[in-house]
């Protein structure tokens, strides 16, 4: 029984290593995930620990990423900031996928005015760029972790719902769905047992892509001062703080920027490999 479960678990992750690029991307994401989990135990200094005598030190063996203008260890701040990125972008994406899937499944299967009104509202939300929409909401409710999380979910629910809708429109006319209705199966059983399995491949790819966009959105909001507030080691906030001292401590800007780029590239490559393995176009 244990071996069978282990085999099924390995089979679930096999698509993430279907190609060389997917393997690279999945490995990068895994390493960042480990940093998010074990970062607090591995960081040699606190996120806001200042050593004034070591301010503006370039990268060295003792300080791999150097120190910023306040004497804070850049390596420790990048390491500790990984958890914020994963928690905010990951949870926001998860909520968006769950809510978008539920709304897309139910409204599209029911059809009629419910579907029409729901997706016209979603179209109006999608007419505005995600960053502008996020700034509008955060400007109204104020910047905080919880609000950033809510903004990511609200911004991406319409996109996920539209992806689900495109699949459900095709699946709900299939014979096996009609047979389930004729047998008197409940609405929830039809949606979860008959239709949802056909949605999962597209949903897996879309979820990975939304995660990459959410990472960039969190960093962008931090850079603009509308996301996570100081003195938290948010990568976007670190870039914003370091840009005024780029001629003195360029490494304080380059390393968090590199972390954002590498993680976004890794997630996108992972999504591309997942799409290839599942026979879909990302």
Secondary structure, DSSP 8 states (H G I E B T S, - for coil): -HHHHHHHHHHHHHGGGSSHHHHHHHHHHHHHHHHHHHHHHH-SS-TT-B-GGGTT----SSSTT-B-TTSBBHHHHHHHHHHHHHHHHHHHHHHHHHHHHHHHHHHHHH-HHHHHHHHHHHHHHHTS-HHHHHHHHHHHH---HHHHHHHHHHHHHHHHHHHHHHHHHHHTTSHHHHHHHHTT--HHHIIIIIIHHHHHHHHHHHHHHHHHHHHHHHHHHHHHTSSS-TTS--HHHHHHHHGGGTTT-THHHHHHHHHHHHHHHHHHHHHHHHHHHTT---
